[in-house]
Amino acid sequence: MKKIGKKNIGLLIIIILFGIYSVPKIIDRLSNENVIDTNRLHQKEELSFLKIDGKDRKVPDFVLTNQDSLFISNDDLLGKVYVLEFFFSRCPDICIEMNKNMKKLDDTFGDLDDFGIVSITIDPYHDTPIILKKYSENLEVKSKDWHFLTGERDYIYDLANNGFNIYANENPNFAGGFEHQGYFALIDKQGYIRSRNDDYGNPLLYYLGINDENIDLQGIDMLEYDIKKLIDE
């Protein structure tokens, strides 16, 4: 058996000592980086403003009728942080999950005077104030400022597609006869549309209202955190 020389023994001792000193630090550093990565989106200093032609974008003007047959406008919601969606009451798929998630926000923030929710139907011929009132009762809405809104069809579609750029349209090939995106818009107390940024510094624009099993941090989780941030601003 070949003997280990003194130089090799010395080198071996150095390697062992290096490992004893360095490995715990490497593990600790990796652990800390994992924590930072997991919470990275929560570490943003400030939510972004959506911009058009370099100007911060306010929510489009609207006036619609709620489930109590009252006219509600965007001006009525100034001073509140609110979340806005497009949906319809007979939707057999994504609206169900969207409003389950919206109800979580209602349960968390519904007692606050400076919070609200706006749900605008894309099926206004069916979704009259009476229908929307029943829908809100079935959801056991807590907030006095969760408004289920209806109005003229063309007005609503223009508001969705051109005002918010959230796609909505009639389509007989889709379940329920309507096609729409499951996004939530977040609006601050001054009426500006707000969003967090992606890893490249670009605004995410809107929050996904349905859950995605392929990601850890759901849109509703981000919203809950960001609503608190805007309420405290």
C-alpha positions in Angstrom: 0.0 0.0 0.0 1.4 3.4 -1.0 2.2 5.7 1.9 0.7 9.2 2.0 3.4 11.8 1.9 3.6 14.7 4.4 2.6 17.2 1.7 -0.5 15.2 0.8 -1.4 14.9 4.5 -1.1 18.6 4.8 -3.3 19.2 1.7 -5.9 16.7 3.0 -6.0 18.6 6.4 -6.5 21.9 4.5 -9.3 20.4 2.4 -11.1 19.1 5.5 -10.7 22.4 7.4 -12.0 24.3 4.4 -15.1 22.0 4.2 -15.8 22.4 7.9 -15.6 26.2 7.6 -17.3 26.7 4.2 -20.0 24.2 3.8 -22.3 25.5 6.6 -21.9 29.0 5.2 -22.8 27.8 1.7 -25.8 26.0 3.0 -26.9 29.0 5.0 -26.5 31.3 2.0 -28.5 29.0 -0.2 -31.2 28.8 2.4 -31.4 32.6 2.7 -31.5 32.9 -1.1 -34.4 30.4 -1.2 -36.3 32.5 1.3 -35.7 35.7 -0.7 -36.8 33.9 -4.0 -40.0 32.6 -2.4 -41.0 36.0 -1.1 -39.4 38.1 -3.8 -42.7 39.5 -5.2 -43.7 40.5 -1.6 -40.5 42.6 -1.3 -41.4 45.2 -3.9 -41.2 48.7 -2.4 -44.2 50.1 -4.3 -46.9 48.8 -6.6 -46.5 50.1 -10.2 -48.9 52.4 -12.0 -50.2 51.2 -15.4 -49.2 53.9 -18.0 -50.7 55.1 -21.3 -48.6 57.6 -23.3 -46.3 57.9 -20.3 -49.1 58.9 -17.9 -50.4 57.0 -15.0 -53.6 55.3 -16.0 -56.8 55.8 -14.1 -59.8 53.4 -14.1 -62.1 54.2 -17.1 -65.2 56.2 -16.3 -68.3 54.2 -15.9 -71.9 54.4 -14.6 -73.8 51.2 -14.1 -76.7 49.8 -12.0 -76.0 47.6 -9.0 -78.0 44.8 -7.4 -80.0 47.3 -5.4 -81.0 49.2 -8.6 -78.7 52.1 -7.6 -76.4 53.9 -10.1 -72.8 53.3 -9.2 -69.9 55.2 -10.9 -66.1 55.0 -10.6 -66.4 58.4 -8.7 -68.5 56.6 -6.0 -65.5 54.4 -5.3 -62.9 57.1 -4.8 -61.3 56.8 -1.4 -61.6 53.0 -1.5 -59.2 50.3 -2.6 -61.2 48.0 -4.8 -60.9 44.9 -7.0 -62.9 44.8 -10.3 -63.8 41.8 -12.5 -66.0 40.9 -15.5 -68.2 37.8 -15.0 -71.8 36.5 -15.6 -74.1 34.8 -13.2 -74.8 31.7 -15.3 -71.1 31.0 -16.0 -70.5 27.3 -15.4 -66.8 27.4 -15.1 -64.2 30.1 -14.3 -66.6 32.6 -12.7 -67.4 30.1 -10.0 -63.7 29.9 -9.0 -63.2 33.6 -9.5 -66.0 34.5 -7.1 -64.8 31.9 -4.6 -61.5 33.8 -4.6 -63.3 37.2 -4.5 -65.3 36.0 -1.5 -62.0 35.4 0.3 -61.2 39.1 -0.2 -64.7 39.9 1.0 -64.2 37.8 4.1 -60.9 39.5 4.9 -61.6 43.1 4.1 -65.4 43.3 3.9 -65.7 45.1 7.2 -63.5 48.0 6.1 -65.0 51.3 4.9 -62.1 51.8 2.5 -62.4 48.6 0.6 -64.8 47.5 -2.2 -65.4 45.0 -5.0 -66.9 45.6 -8.4 -68.3 42.6 -10.4 -69.6 43.7 -13.9 -71.8 41.2 -15.8 -71.1 40.5 -19.5 -74.6 39.0 -19.8 -76.7 42.0 -19.0 -79.9 40.8 -20.8 -80.2 38.0 -18.2 -78.3 39.6 -15.3 -80.9 42.1 -14.1 -80.6 43.8 -10.7 -83.0 41.2 -9.3 -80.9 38.3 -10.6 -77.7 39.9 -9.3 -79.3 40.5 -5.9 -80.0 36.8 -5.6 -76.5 36.0 -6.8 -75.0 38.2 -4.1 -77.2 36.7 -1.4 -76.1 33.2 -2.4 -72.5 34.3 -2.0 -73.3 35.7 1.5 -71.6 38.9 0.6 -70.4 40.8 3.7 -69.1 44.1 2.3 -71.7 46.9 1.7 -69.4 48.0 -1.2 -69.4 44.8 -3.2 -71.4 46.0 -6.2 -72.7 43.6 -8.9 -73.2 45.9 -11.9 -75.3 45.6 -15.0 -76.2 48.0 -17.9 -76.3 48.3 -21.7 -74.6 45.4 -23.4 -72.5 47.5 -25.9 -71.5 49.9 -23.1 -70.2 47.0 -20.9 -68.3 45.4 -23.8 -66.6 48.7 -24.7 -65.7 49.1 -21.0 -64.2 45.6 -20.8 -62.4 45.4 -24.2 -61.4 49.0 -24.7 -61.5 50.6 -21.3 -59.7 47.8 -19.3 -58.4 45.7 -22.2 -59.9 42.6 -20.5 -61.4 40.5 -23.2 -65.1 39.7 -23.1 -67.4 38.6 -25.9 -70.4 36.4 -26.7 -69.3 33.1 -28.1 -71.6 30.1 -28.5 -68.6 27.7 -28.6 -67.8 28.5 -25.0 -69.5 27.2 -21.9 -72.4 29.4 -21.0 -72.2 31.2 -24.4 -69.6 33.8 -23.3 -65.9 34.1 -23.6 -63.9 36.2 -21.1 -60.6 36.5 -19.3 -60.5 35.6 -15.6 -58.6 38.7 -14.5 -59.0 41.0 -11.5 -58.0 44.7 -11.7 -56.7 46.4 -8.6 -57.6 50.1 -8.2 -56.2 52.4 -5.5 -58.0 55.1 -3.5 -57.3 57.8 -6.1 -58.7 55.7 -8.9 -55.4 54.5 -10.4 -54.9 50.9 -11.7 -52.1 49.4 -9.8 -50.0 46.2 -10.2 -46.8 44.6 -9.0 -43.9 44.0 -11.4 -42.5 40.9 -13.0 -38.8 39.8 -12.7 -37.9 42.2 -15.5 -39.5 45.3 -14.0 -42.7 45.2 -16.2 -46.1 45.7 -14.6 -48.1 42.5 -14.5 -51.2 44.6 -15.3 -53.8 42.3 -13.8 -54.1 39.5 -11.3 -55.3 36.0 -12.3 -58.6 35.4 -10.6 -58.4 31.6 -10.9 -55.9 29.3 -9.4 -53.0 27.8 -11.3 -51.7 24.5 -9.9 -48.3 25.1 -11.6 -47.3 28.1 -9.5 -46.8 28.5 -5.7 -48.0 32.1 -5.3 -51.6 32.5 -6.6 -53.1 35.7 -7.9 -55.4 35.9 -5.0 -52.5 35.6 -2.6 -50.7 38.5 -4.2 -53.9 40.5 -4.2 -54.5 40.1 -0.5 -51.0 41.3 0.2 -51.3 44.2 -2.2 -54.7 45.4 -1.0 -53.3 45.7 2.5 -50.4 47.7 1.1 -52.7 50.1 -0.7 -55.1 50.5 2.2 -52.1 51.5 4.4 -50.7 54.0 1.9 
